[in-house]
Amino acid sequence: MKNLLIFLICLLFFTLGGVYVYLEYKALPNIEAKANELNADLLRIENANTRLNELLLRSRANMDTNYDMLVRASAEIESLLDNLEEGYLTEGADESSVFSNRLKTLRAAFINKLDSVEKFKTNNSVLRNSERYAPEIGQELTSLADSSGQPDVSKLYSNAVFDLQNFSRQASNIEPTKLKQMAVQLRQTTGLMPEYLEIEIAQFATHVETVASVKPKTDRYLSVALNSALDKTDSVASSWVPMGSQSQAHTNFNLLCVFYLIALTLFFLITTALVFRRIHKLNQHNRNQSGETLAANLKVSDLQESSSRNEELALLGERVRQNQPELSSFINQIRTGLESLDSGLSDLLKVHGNAVYISSHAQSKSPDKATISALLREQIRLVRSTNTDSTETIKVLQDTQRNAREASDLISKVIMEPASSE
């Protein structure tokens, strides 16, 4: 009863432990859902990056229309990056992990991209302004040079406008140095044109020089912005593992499961050992009981056999007592006959022994006649003194044999009669 109570208490304890482990499992952060959420956030960053690239390409030709959208797209990417770090670089996370390093690399790439976007917007605004106003000023100066009788100056202005427009195109082969040299030549025409056009000529030369110096920077920043942060999100997604509190929660749960399984295994091993021990004791008890039962049965059998033997002996004693006079008579007659036979046989043996001695002495090498004669006389005396009535001896022998046979039959009858009476 005590062992059963202990077993039930342990079973209840492990049942409650299993319920606790299950509740801990249900309370764990969903790593798969977190991974899907990470992929969704990275996909939003990729989509925002794609929109930003499209706006950059459109802004190259039309900055005014796309400027505000560029600002919003840059702010969206910054917000997505902040949310990504806050959501996955939790407190206690390993800052040297692959995921942390790749996430930092991704943020650095986008920071570089956004910095290039800002520089692109600044330089592209200046470029678009110069590209818009330089041809207008150049065409106006060309007309004024024609009216002032300066065909060479007019041609210079016309060529500057043409080269400026060609240079503004993306696939232009005109070198920036050519426009810078042309800007110097435009300033040199100030003395050939009316004095009131000096400011406009300076503005025209300045626009040409600005386009020549700003366009390469604008194209470079645009290229950097378009090519930054490419394929960075894939590397981040492939390296993500639970970190910080999530990782600690799963580690603690794994340890809890290990301890619970070890305790459960020990419990079942101990329970199994106790069960086998109990079975062994029961088997030993059954064997002992079987041995005791067998011993008791043997003892009863021995008692029954002893009782039966005592009864037989009692019956035999009773039969012997009843037949004792008759047996005594037979025994006395047999003893008398044997005594008679013994006396006669004793004399005969003496005669026979004396005859053998006489014969051996007579056959010696030097027999003594006197001795032989004395021995013969003694032999004759013994023969005469011995009862030689063979008929009487035979009769005594037959009577003795008959009495012995009758006594044997009587004894057999006495011994066998108790057994037949059962």
HUNORCOR-V68023 format. One record per backbone hydrogen bond with DSSP energy under -0.5 kcal/mol. CO is the residue of the C=O (numbers start at 1). NH is the residue of the N-H. E is the energy in kcal/mol with one decimal. If there is no record, write none. Layout:
co & nh & e
CO & NH & E
CO & NH & E
This chain:
co & nh & e
1 & 5 & -2.1
2 & 6 & -2.2
3 & 7 & -2.4
4 & 8 & -2.3
5 & 9 & -2.1
6 & 10 & -2.5
7 & 11 & -2.6
8 & 12 & -2.4
9 & 13 & -2.4
10 & 14 & -2.5
11 & 15 & -2.0
12 & 16 & -2.4
13 & 17 & -2.2
14 & 18 & -2.4
15 & 19 & -2.1
16 & 20 & -2.3
17 & 21 & -2.5
18 & 22 & -2.2
19 & 23 & -2.4
20 & 24 & -2.4
21 & 25 & -2.2
22 & 26 & -2.4
23 & 27 & -1.5
24 & 28 & -0.5
25 & 28 & -1.0
29 & 31 & -1.1
30 & 34 & -2.3
31 & 35 & -2.7
32 & 36 & -2.3
33 & 37 & -2.5
34 & 38 & -2.3
35 & 39 & -2.4
36 & 40 & -2.3
37 & 41 & -2.5
38 & 42 & -2.7
39 & 43 & -2.2
40 & 44 & -2.2
41 & 45 & -2.0
42 & 46 & -2.4
43 & 47 & -2.5
44 & 48 & -2.5
45 & 49 & -2.5
46 & 50 & -2.4
47 & 51 & -2.4
48 & 52 & -2.2
49 & 53 & -2.3
50 & 54 & -2.2
51 & 55 & -2.4
52 & 56 & -2.2
53 & 57 & -2.2
54 & 58 & -2.2
55 & 59 & -2.6
56 & 60 & -1.2
57 & 61 & -0.5
58 & 61 & -0.9
58 & 62 & -1.9
62 & 66 & -1.1
63 & 67 & -1.2
66 & 70 & -2.1
67 & 71 & -2.0
68 & 72 & -2.2
69 & 73 & -2.5
70 & 74 & -2.3
71 & 75 & -2.2
72 & 76 & -2.2
73 & 77 & -2.0
74 & 78 & -2.1
75 & 79 & -2.2
76 & 80 & -2.5
77 & 81 & -2.3
78 & 82 & -2.2
79 & 83 & -2.5
80 & 84 & -2.0
81 & 85 & -2.2
82 & 86 & -2.5
83 & 87 & -2.1
84 & 88 & -1.6
85 & 89 & -2.1
88 & 90 & -1.2
90 & 93 & -1.8
91 & 245 & -0.5
93 & 95 & -0.8
94 & 97 & -1.5
97 & 101 & -2.4
98 & 102 & -2.7
99 & 103 & -2.6
100 & 104 & -2.4
101 & 105 & -2.2
102 & 106 & -2.5
103 & 107 & -2.4
104 & 108 & -2.7
105 & 109 & -2.5
106 & 110 & -2.2
107 & 111 & -2.7
108 & 112 & -2.4
109 & 113 & -2.0
110 & 114 & -3.2
111 & 115 & -2.4
112 & 116 & -2.2
113 & 117 & -2.3
114 & 118 & -2.4
115 & 119 & -2.2
116 & 120 & -2.6
117 & 121 & -2.7
118 & 122 & -2.3
119 & 123 & -2.6
120 & 124 & -2.9
121 & 125 & -2.1
122 & 126 & -1.8
123 & 127 & -2.7
124 & 128 & -3.2
125 & 129 & -2.2
126 & 130 & -2.5
127 & 131 & -3.1
128 & 132 & -1.7
129 & 133 & -2.3
130 & 134 & -2.4
131 & 135 & -0.5
132 & 136 & -0.6
133 & 137 & -2.4
134 & 138 & -2.8
135 & 139 & -2.7
136 & 140 & -2.0
137 & 141 & -2.5
138 & 142 & -2.2
139 & 143 & -2.0
140 & 144 & -2.0
141 & 145 & -2.5
142 & 146 & -2.0
143 & 147 & -2.2
144 & 148 & -1.4
145 & 150 & -3.0
146 & 149 & -1.1
150 & 154 & -2.6
151 & 155 & -2.5
152 & 156 & -2.2
153 & 157 & -2.7
154 & 158 & -2.4
155 & 159 & -3.0
156 & 160 & -2.3
157 & 161 & -2.3
158 & 162 & -2.2
159 & 163 & -3.1
160 & 164 & -2.2
161 & 165 & -2.1
162 & 166 & -2.3
163 & 167 & -2.8
164 & 168 & -1.5
165 & 169 & -0.6
166 & 169 & -0.9
169 & 172 & -1.1
175 & 178 & -1.0
175 & 179 & -1.0
176 & 180 & -2.2
177 & 181 & -2.4
178 & 182 & -2.0
179 & 183 & -2.2
180 & 184 & -1.6
181 & 185 & -2.1
182 & 186 & -2.3
183 & 187 & -1.8
184 & 188 & -1.5
185 & 189 & -0.7
186 & 189 & -1.0
187 & 190 & -1.4
188 & 191 & -0.6
189 & 192 & -0.7
189 & 193 & -1.0
190 & 193 & -0.5
194 & 197 & -1.6
195 & 198 & -1.7
197 & 201 & -2.7
198 & 202 & -2.2
199 & 203 & -2.7
200 & 204 & -2.6
201 & 205 & -2.7
202 & 206 & -2.6
203 & 207 & -2.6
204 & 208 & -2.3
205 & 209 & -2.6
206 & 210 & -2.6
207 & 211 & -2.7
208 & 212 & -2.1
209 & 213 & -1.7
210 & 214 & -3.0
211 & 215 & -2.0
213 & 217 & -0.6
214 & 218 & -2.9
215 & 219 & -2.7
216 & 220 & -2.3
217 & 221 & -3.0
218 & 222 & -2.2
219 & 223 & -2.3
220 & 224 & -2.6
221 & 225 & -2.5
222 & 226 & -2.5
223 & 227 & -2.0
224 & 228 & -0.9
227 & 230 & -0.7
229 & 232 & -0.9
231 & 235 & -0.9
232 & 236 & -1.6
233 & 237 & -2.5
234 & 238 & -2.1
235 & 239 & -0.8
236 & 239 & -0.7
237 & 240 & -0.8
243 & 246 & -1.4
243 & 247 & -0.7
244 & 248 & -2.6
245 & 249 & -2.5
246 & 250 & -2.2
247 & 251 & -2.5
248 & 252 & -2.8
249 & 253 & -2.2
250 & 254 & -2.5
251 & 255 & -2.4
252 & 256 & -2.5
253 & 257 & -2.6
254 & 258 & -2.3
255 & 259 & -2.7
256 & 260 & -2.6
257 & 261 & -2.7
258 & 262 & -2.5
259 & 263 & -2.7
260 & 264 & -2.8
261 & 265 & -2.6
262 & 266 & -2.6
263 & 267 & -2.5
264 & 268 & -2.4
265 & 269 & -2.5
266 & 270 & -2.9
267 & 271 & -2.8
268 & 272 & -2.8
269 & 273 & -2.6
270 & 274 & -2.7
271 & 275 & -2.5
272 & 276 & -2.7
273 & 277 & -2.5
274 & 278 & -2.7
275 & 279 & -2.7
276 & 280 & -2.7
277 & 281 & -2.5
278 & 282 & -2.6
279 & 283 & -2.8
280 & 284 & -2.7
281 & 285 & -2.9
282 & 286 & -2.8
283 & 287 & -2.6
284 & 288 & -2.7
285 & 289 & -3.0
286 & 290 & -2.8
287 & 291 & -2.8
288 & 292 & -3.1
289 & 293 & -3.0
290 & 294 & -2.8
291 & 295 & -2.9
292 & 296 & -2.8
293 & 297 & -2.9
294 & 298 & -3.0
295 & 299 & -2.9
296 & 300 & -2.8
297 & 301 & -2.9
298 & 302 & -3.2
299 & 303 & -2.8
300 & 304 & -3.1
301 & 305 & -3.1
302 & 306 & -3.2
303 & 307 & -3.0
304 & 308 & -2.8
305 & 309 & -2.8
306 & 310 & -2.8
307 & 311 & -2.5
308 & 312 & -2.5
309 & 313 & -3.0
310 & 314 & -2.8
311 & 315 & -2.8
312 & 316 & -3.1
313 & 317 & -3.0
314 & 318 & -2.4
315 & 319 & -2.5
316 & 320 & -2.9
317 & 321 & -2.7
318 & 322 & -2.3
319 & 323 & -2.2
321 & 324 & -0.7
323 & 327 & -2.5
324 & 328 & -3.0
325 & 329 & -2.3
326 & 330 & -2.2
327 & 331 & -2.8
328 & 332 & -2.6
329 & 333 & -2.4
330 & 334 & -2.5
331 & 335 & -2.5
332 & 336 & -2.7
333 & 337 & -2.5
334 & 338 & -2.4
335 & 339 & -2.4
336 & 340 & -2.4
337 & 341 & -2.7
338 & 342 & -2.7
339 & 343 & -2.3
340 & 344 & -2.2
341 & 345 & -2.9
342 & 346 & -2.1
343 & 347 & -1.7
344 & 348 & -2.2
345 & 349 & -2.4
346 & 350 & -1.8
347 & 351 & -2.3
348 & 352 & -2.7
349 & 353 & -2.8
350 & 354 & -2.5
351 & 355 & -2.3
352 & 356 & -2.1
353 & 357 & -1.9
354 & 358 & -2.6
355 & 359 & -2.4
356 & 360 & -2.2
357 & 361 & -2.3
358 & 362 & -2.5
359 & 363 & -1.3
361 & 364 & -1.1
364 & 367 & -0.6
367 & 369 & -0.7
368 & 372 & -2.4
369 & 373 & -2.7
370 & 374 & -2.2
371 & 375 & -2.4
372 & 376 & -2.4
373 & 377 & -2.0
374 & 378 & -2.2
375 & 379 & -2.2
376 & 380 & -2.2
377 & 381 & -2.2
378 & 382 & -2.2
379 & 383 & -2.2
380 & 384 & -2.3
381 & 385 & -2.1
382 & 386 & -1.4
386 & 388 & -0.7
388 & 390 & -1.8
389 & 393 & -1.6
390 & 394 & -2.6
391 & 395 & -2.2
392 & 396 & -2.3
393 & 397 & -2.4
394 & 398 & -2.6
395 & 399 & -2.5
396 & 400 & -2.4
397 & 401 & -2.2
398 & 402 & -2.6
399 & 403 & -2.7
400 & 404 & -2.1
401 & 405 & -2.1
402 & 406 & -2.4
403 & 407 & -2.2
404 & 408 & -2.3
405 & 409 & -2.3
406 & 410 & -2.2
407 & 411 & -2.5
408 & 412 & -2.4
409 & 413 & -2.3
410 & 414 & -2.4
411 & 415 & -2.5
412 & 416 & -2.6
413 & 417 & -1.8
414 & 418 & -0.7
415 & 419 & -0.6
416 & 420 & -1.8
417 & 421 & -1.4
418 & 422 & -0.9
419 & 422 & -0.5
